[in-house]
Amino acid sequence: IHDLNRNACMLKGPLRSRGYDWWWHSFTGKNEKTGEERSFFVEFFLCNPAFGGSMPIYGQLPFNRSNGIKPSYLMIKAGAWGEGARQIHRFFGWKDVTVSSNAPYSVMAADCFASDFVLRGSVSLSEEDCAAHPEYMCDPGKMSWDLKLDKQVAFNVGYGAAKPFRAVQAFDMYWHAEGMKTAYSGTVTYQGEKYTVDPETCYGYADKNWGRDFTSPWLWLSSCDLFSSLTGRKLKNSVFDIGGGRPVIAGKPLDRKLLSAFWYEGREYEFNFSKPALFTQTRFDCTETEDEVLWHVAQIECRIRCSKSEMLLVNYESPDGAKRHNRLWNGGTGHGRIKLYGRNDDGKLYLVDDILAEHVGCEYGEYCK
């Protein structure tokens, strides 16, 4: 169920002074010269607009940390996965930012613009500036993009992000995937190389999170590059999306809960703890080897792996100025196997399909010092 109201900016009331809101985009392009694939991401991250002014306020500056000064800015996070993966940040003070207060959402600052239909902008940071400013929490590099979006399949998580729960700001962290399958078209220039992004081979994804703080553990898995090992065919109208960890509602943590959906060739299978009638049960774990990060989710039966050499330890600071996630693995080149089960009219489980997944967006981390 598409819902542009859930995709609108949520930084109202108390969230204006202790809140974040971000729109995440990930997709794959092909090098125009070599044909080589590269997976990219672009995120527009809004934090604490109530404290905004002419300049960004960085929470990780020693003076700000010592004096309890909270961060306030629009951060553009962009970069690439694969060998030499990097995240590049660009910050704006709120004086230079225009945000739509209603649906459909839009965010604009200088040459950067994001909406449900268009995504364009640039980031650039030298090695010298990056070394001189650890409060930027990023890598040096250069990237620009000019893209159109067609959000084809949504994952509306239901009651948890419905209007009454949003109004009372019950959860610490909310999620809505307006485009868990999104067709991107356009171009990306990354480190001097130009890439074409094609709707048929972009394996695109778009979602948003907002709230007061992040979750720990933090898990996310998604892909629309799926192949049936039972029929030997590409699944062209399918996508899965899994997210969550330890939701906090009214200050109380709900231990190890996930939300997930599998849109399988036009039919939705949903696993959602916020809908009691589904009787969803979940077990999950994530482990690290020397070279890989591995996910196992028993809900949808899902086993995914991704090489650490192609991933990032992605950086965020919370609206209160703390940086609690210091080992949050993030990647876009995961791969693995999924067994999707359904129930027949007698309530018995049956195997819908045994699926191979590539280009899996993947994330896992827990709070650590």
N, C-alpha and C positions, 0 to 999 in steps of 0.2 A: 504494500500500500504506500504510494507516494504521499508525502506530506511536507510541502514547502514551509508550512508554519513551524515544524520542528527543525527545519534547516535554517531558520532565521536567527539573527543575533539574539542571544539570551542574556546579555550583560545589562540587567535591569535590577533596580532595588539594591539589596545587599551585595549582589554579585558585582556591582560596579566598583566596589572598594575591596572585595575579596573574591575575585572570580576570573576565570579564563574562558575563552571560547575559541575553538579552532576548526578550520575546514581542511581536511587532508585529501590529497590527490596522489595517486600512483599509477604508473603506466610504463609501457616499453616502447622504445623507438629503434630505428635502424639507421646506422651510419650511411650517409648518402654516398660516400666514396667506397667503403669496404663491405657494406651490408651487415656489419657486425651489430648484434643486438646490444642494447644497454637499457637497464631499468632505472627509472627516475621517480622522484617524488617532489611535490611542492605543497607547502603548508602555510596558511595564513593563521597566525596565532595572536589573539588579542588578550591583553592582561590589564586588569585594574584601571579602567578608563577614568575613574573618579579622581585619580591622582595625576592625570595627564597634564602636560604642558607643552612647551616648545621643543623639549628634548626628551629622549627616552630616559627612563630611570632603570638602572641595572641593579637587580637584587644581589648579585654576587660581588659587587664592589665591597672591599673590606669596610669602608666607612659606613656604607648602607647596611651591611650585615650587623655591625656593632651597634648601630643606632636604631635598628628596627624599621628602616625605611623600605617600603614594599616596592617591588618592580612595577613599572607601568609603561606599556608600549604596544605597538604592533610589530611583531617579529615575522619576517618572511623567512621560512626555512626551506631550502631547496638543495638538491644534490642528486647523487646517483649511487646505486649499489653495484656490486661486482668488484673485480680487482681494482684497488685504489679507491674504494668507496669513500665518500666524504659528504659532510653536511655543512652548508654555507648559510650564514645568518645575515640578515639586513634588518636594522631597527629604525622605527619611525616614532617620533613624539606624537602625541594625540592631536596637536594643533595641525598636523599635516595629514590627518587621516579622515576620510569620510566613510561612514558606515550607515547602511540603511537600517532603520529601526523596525521595519516590517518585512514580511515576505513579499516577493522573493528577496533573498539576501544579496547584498553586494558590499564589497570592501575595496576602497581605492586609496592609494598613496603614491604620488609621483607616477612612474610608469607601471606600477603594479596594480592589477585589478583582478578580483575574483568574484564570480557569481555562479549560479547553477548552470550557466550556458557558455561562459567565456572565462578563460584563465590566461593571463599574460603578465609578464614582469621580468625582472632580472635581479641577480645578486652578484656581487664582486667584492672580494677581500684579498688583499695582498698578504704574503707570508709575514711581512714586517708588522702590519697592522694586527694580524691575528696573534702574533707573539706578544705584542705590546698590550693587548686587551683580552686577558683570559675571561673577563666577565661576558664576552661575546659567546663563549661556550661552543666554539665551532672550529672548522677547518678553513684554510685558505682555498680560493678557487673562484671560478667564474662560470655563470650559467644564465641563459635567457630563454624565454619560452613564449609562444603565441599559439594558443590552442582553443578549439571549440569542443564542447562537451554535450553528449547525448546520454543522459542517465536513464538506462533502460530497465533495470530491475532494482527495487528498493528492499531494504530490510527495516521494517518499522517494528521496533522492539515491543510495542504494546503499552500496557498500563504504566510501566515504570517511567516512561518519558511523556505520559499524557499530560494534558493541560493542568489538571488539579495538582499533580505531583511537581510540575514545573513551577506553578504559582507559589507553593509553600517551600520550594527549593529543598525537598526532602532528602535527595541523594547528594553525596559529595561529588559524584561524577555521573554524567549522563552520556548516552550514546544514541545516534541516529545515523543510519547508512542510507542516505537518499539515492546513492548510486553504487550499490555493491557490485553491479555490473554497469560500467560506463564506457561508451565508445568515445575515444579522443581522436581528434584530427588536427594536424598542424605540424609545427617544427619546434625543435629544441636545439640550441647551440650550447655545447658543454665543453669547456676547456679547449675552445677553438675549433671543435669538430661539430658539424651540422648533422642532425638526426631528423628523419621523417617519422611522424607518428601517424599510423594508419588505423582506422577503426577496426579492421579485421584482425590485426595482429598486435594491438596495443595492450590487451589483457587488462583493461582499465578498472580502477576502483576509486570511489569517493565517499567519504563519510565525515562526521563531525563528532566532537566531544566537547562538553562544557561542564562547569561546576566550580567547587571550592578547592578541590584537591584531586590527586590522582589515586589510582588503586594499586595495591600491592598484595599479592602478585598481580601482574599486568600481563594479559595474554591476548593475542590477536592472530588469527589465521584467515586468509581469504584467497580464492583464485577462481577465475573463469576459464583457465586453460586446462580443460578436463578431457580425458579420453577413457572410454569404456573398454575394460579388458574382457567383458563378456561378449560384446557385439563387435569389437574391433573398430568402432567408429568414434569420431570426434563428437563431443557433446557441445553442440553449437548454441544451445539455449539453456545453459546451466551455469550455476555459480554457487559457491558456498561461502559462508561468513561466520566466524566464531569470535566472540570477544567477552571480556570480563575479567574476573579474578576474585576480589573480595569486596563486593559492593558495601557501602556504608549508608544506612538510612537512619535519619534522626540521631546520628552519632553512634549507632550500633552496627558493627560489622556483621554481614551475612557470610559465613565461611564458605569460600571456594565455590562460587556460583558462576556459570557461564550462560550466555545467550547465544543461540546459533540458529541458522536457517540454511537449508539447501533448496535452491530453486532448480529442480531437475526436469529439464525438457518440458517446461510449462507447468509443472506441479510443485507446490511448496511443501516441504517438510520442515516443521518448526520445533525447536527444543528450547523452551523458555521458562525459566524458574518463576517469572512474574505472572504466569498463567497457570494457576493450580490445577485446572482441569486437564492439563497435558501430562501431569504426573512425571515431570522431567527429573531424571537423576543424572548426576554428573560425577565423573572422576577424571582428573587430569594431572599430568606431571610434565615437567620440563627439566632436561638434564643437559649438562655440558660435557663434551669430551675435549681433548686437546685441540681438535680441529673443527668440531661441529657443535651446533645447538640442535637438540632433538625435542620434539613435542609429541605427546600422546594424549589424545582426548577420547574418553569413552562416553559418548553421548551420540553424536555421529562418531563412528569408529574411525579415527583419524590418526595417522602417523606421518609426521612431516620432519624433514631435516634440512639444514642449511649450513653451508660452509662459513665459518667465522671470517675467513679471508674476504668474503663478499658482503659482510654485514658491517653495521655501525653500532657503536655504543652511543645511542641517541641522547641528546641533552635537553632537559627542560628544568625550569625552576617553578615552584608552586607560587600561587598568588601571595602567600604570606612571606615570601622571600627565601624559604628553605629549598635546598636542592637535595631531595631524599633519594631520587633514582640516580644512582651512579654506575649501575651496571644493567642498563636497559638495552638488550640486544634487539636490533631492528634490521630487517632485510626484505628483499623483494624477489629473490631468486631461489626460494625454497622449492622442494619437490617431495613427493611422497605418495601415499596410497590411502584411499578412503573406501570404507565399506558402508554403504547406505542401506539401512533397513526400514521397512514399513510394517504395518500390521494388516492382516486380512480381516474379513468380516467376522471371523471367529476370535479375533484378538491375538492370533499367533504371528510371531515375527517371520518375515521372509526377506531374502536378500533382493533389494531393488537393483543394485549394481555394485560392481567392484571397479573402482575408478582410480586412474593414475592422474596426478595433479602436478603441473609445472607452473613456473612463475608465481609461486605462492608468496603473498605478502605475509610476513611473520614477525612476531614481536614477543618478547618475554623479559621480565625483570622483576626483582623484588627490592624493597628498600634496603640500602646498606650504607655504611659510613664511608 
